Amino acid sequence: LISDLLDVQKIESGKIPFNFKDLRLDAFLKGYRKELEKFEKDNNAIIAILCPDNLPVIKADEDKIKQVLMNLVGNALKFSQPNPRVVIKVGNERDYIQVDVKDNGIGIAKKDLPKLFQKFYQIDSQSNRKTGGTGLGLAICKHIIETHGGEIGVRSDVGKGSTFSFTL
């Protein structure tokens, strides 16, 4: 909570530091796979990464991209209980790389989608009351992705899961 609040304060003051360097997302995800194993074990989950080899080098802040993925995967696991299944799929489009984080969770009503990336917004549902949260994670993700020149969005159907996508 404190970390999220500090990130929001830095965002609002324009003082959140970014360290852009060359990044191969395929190599990054291979290293990130080890961290995901703990999520799998702790949540009795299956997390798959579908990523082509030899993605182009991009300019990105590795720590910030990891923060976005941790948030999206964490949310996917939180709202996909029991037996969560999460797929991280990476595609190389002409001018950008797209990352999808798809879950088999409860889904999100269409009326809630436009507000989802606003600060402190939380869907009022029984599942959300059980899992908690600050309503800051997706707003922080949005800022990080937009600072990278990308976009972030969501597609979802109630009862069928959600897919959060971002471009770099």
C-alpha positions as CSV (number, residue, x, y, z in Angstrom):
1,L,0.0,0.0,0.0
2,I,2.7,2.5,0.9
3,S,4.7,1.6,-2.2
4,D,1.7,2.1,-4.4
5,L,0.9,5.5,-2.7
6,L,4.5,6.6,-3.1
7,D,4.4,5.6,-6.8
8,V,1.2,7.6,-7.3
9,Q,2.7,10.6,-5.6
10,K,5.8,10.4,-7.9
11,I,3.6,10.0,-11.0
12,E,1.5,13.0,-10.1
13,S,4.6,15.1,-9.4
14,G,6.3,13.9,-12.6
15,K,9.2,12.5,-10.6
16,I,8.9,8.8,-11.1
17,P,12.3,7.7,-12.5
18,F,12.6,5.6,-15.6
19,N,15.8,3.8,-16.7
20,F,15.3,3.1,-20.4
21,K,17.8,0.6,-21.8
22,D,17.9,-2.0,-24.6
23,L,15.6,-4.9,-23.7
24,R,15.0,-8.2,-25.4
25,L,11.5,-9.1,-24.1
26,D,12.0,-12.8,-25.0
27,A,15.1,-13.1,-22.9
28,F,13.5,-11.0,-20.1
29,L,10.5,-13.4,-19.9
30,K,12.8,-16.4,-19.7
31,G,14.4,-14.9,-16.6
32,Y,11.0,-13.8,-15.3
33,R,9.7,-17.4,-15.5
34,K,11.6,-18.3,-12.3
35,E,9.7,-15.7,-10.4
36,L,6.4,-17.0,-11.7
37,E,7.1,-20.4,-10.3
38,K,6.5,-19.1,-6.8
39,F,3.2,-17.6,-7.9
40,E,2.2,-21.0,-9.3
41,K,3.1,-22.8,-6.2
42,D,1.5,-20.3,-3.8
43,N,-1.8,-20.2,-5.8
44,N,-2.0,-23.8,-7.1
45,A,-1.9,-22.1,-10.5
46,I,-0.7,-22.8,-14.0
47,I,1.1,-19.9,-15.7
48,A,2.2,-20.3,-19.3
49,I,4.3,-17.9,-21.4
50,L,3.9,-18.0,-25.1
51,C,6.7,-15.9,-26.6
52,P,8.5,-16.1,-29.9
53,D,12.3,-16.1,-30.0
54,N,14.3,-13.3,-31.5
55,L,11.9,-10.4,-30.6
56,P,13.4,-7.0,-31.7
57,V,15.3,-5.0,-29.1
58,I,13.2,-2.3,-27.6
59,K,13.9,0.6,-25.3
60,A,12.3,0.0,-21.9
61,D,12.7,0.1,-18.2
62,E,13.0,-3.6,-17.2
63,D,12.0,-3.0,-13.6
64,K,8.9,-1.1,-14.6
65,I,7.8,-3.7,-17.1
66,K,8.3,-6.3,-14.4
67,Q,6.1,-4.2,-12.1
68,V,3.3,-4.1,-14.8
69,L,3.5,-7.9,-15.3
70,M,3.6,-8.6,-11.5
71,N,0.4,-6.5,-11.1
72,L,-1.4,-8.0,-14.0
73,V,-0.5,-11.6,-13.2
74,G,-1.2,-11.0,-9.5
75,N,-4.7,-9.7,-10.4
76,A,-5.3,-12.6,-12.7
77,L,-4.5,-15.0,-10.0
78,K,-6.5,-13.1,-7.3
79,F,-9.7,-13.1,-9.4
80,S,-9.3,-16.7,-10.9
81,Q,-9.6,-18.7,-7.7
82,P,-9.8,-21.7,-7.5
83,N,-7.4,-23.3,-9.9
84,P,-6.2,-20.2,-11.8
85,R,-4.9,-20.5,-15.3
86,V,-2.9,-17.5,-16.7
87,V,-1.4,-17.2,-20.1
88,I,1.1,-14.5,-21.0
89,K,1.2,-14.2,-24.8
90,V,3.7,-12.0,-26.6
91,G,3.2,-11.0,-30.3
92,N,5.5,-9.1,-32.6
93,E,3.4,-6.7,-34.6
94,R,4.8,-4.4,-37.3
95,D,5.6,-1.3,-35.1
96,Y,5.2,-2.7,-31.6
97,I,5.2,-5.7,-29.3
98,Q,1.9,-6.7,-27.7
99,V,1.7,-8.5,-24.4
100,D,-1.6,-10.2,-23.4
101,V,-2.2,-11.5,-19.9
102,K,-5.3,-13.8,-20.1
103,D,-7.0,-15.5,-17.1
104,N,-9.9,-17.8,-16.5
105,G,-11.3,-15.6,-13.8
106,I,-14.7,-14.1,-12.9
107,G,-14.5,-11.4,-15.6
108,I,-15.4,-7.8,-15.5
109,A,-18.8,-6.2,-16.4
110,K,-18.7,-3.9,-19.4
111,K,-20.0,-1.0,-17.3
112,D,-16.8,-1.2,-15.2
113,L,-14.3,-1.4,-18.0
114,P,-14.0,2.4,-18.7
115,K,-13.1,3.2,-15.1
116,L,-10.8,0.3,-14.5
117,F,-7.5,2.3,-14.9
118,Q,-8.6,5.2,-12.7
119,K,-6.9,5.8,-9.4
120,F,-8.6,4.2,-6.4
121,Y,-11.3,2.6,-8.6
122,Q,-12.4,-0.8,-7.4
123,I,-15.2,-2.9,-8.8
124,D,-17.8,-3.3,-6.1
125,S,-18.2,-7.1,-5.9
126,Q,-18.1,-9.8,-3.3
127,S,-14.9,-11.2,-4.9
128,N,-13.2,-7.8,-4.6
129,R,-14.2,-7.4,-1.0
130,K,-12.6,-10.8,-0.2
131,T,-9.4,-10.1,-2.1
132,G,-8.8,-6.5,-1.1
133,G,-6.5,-4.1,-2.9
134,T,-6.0,-0.4,-3.2
135,G,-7.3,0.4,-6.6
136,L,-3.9,1.9,-7.5
137,G,-2.2,-1.0,-9.4
138,L,-3.9,-0.6,-12.8
139,A,-3.5,3.2,-12.7
140,I,0.2,2.8,-12.1
141,C,0.4,0.2,-14.9
142,K,-1.3,2.7,-17.2
143,H,1.2,5.4,-16.4
144,I,4.2,3.1,-16.9
145,I,3.0,1.8,-20.3
146,E,2.1,5.2,-21.5
147,T,5.5,6.6,-20.5
148,H,6.9,3.8,-22.7
149,G,4.8,5.1,-25.6
150,G,2.4,2.2,-25.5
151,E,-1.2,1.6,-24.6
152,I,-2.9,-0.7,-22.1
153,G,-6.5,-2.0,-22.2
154,V,-8.7,-4.9,-21.3
155,R,-11.2,-7.2,-22.9
156,S,-13.5,-9.2,-20.6
157,D,-16.7,-11.2,-20.3
158,V,-18.3,-11.9,-16.9
159,G,-17.8,-15.5,-16.0
160,K,-15.3,-16.1,-18.9
161,G,-12.2,-14.3,-17.7
162,S,-10.2,-11.2,-18.8
163,T,-7.4,-10.3,-21.1
164,F,-5.2,-7.3,-20.2
165,S,-3.1,-6.2,-23.1
166,F,-0.3,-3.6,-23.4
167,T,2.0,-2.5,-26.2
168,L,5.6,-1.5,-26.2
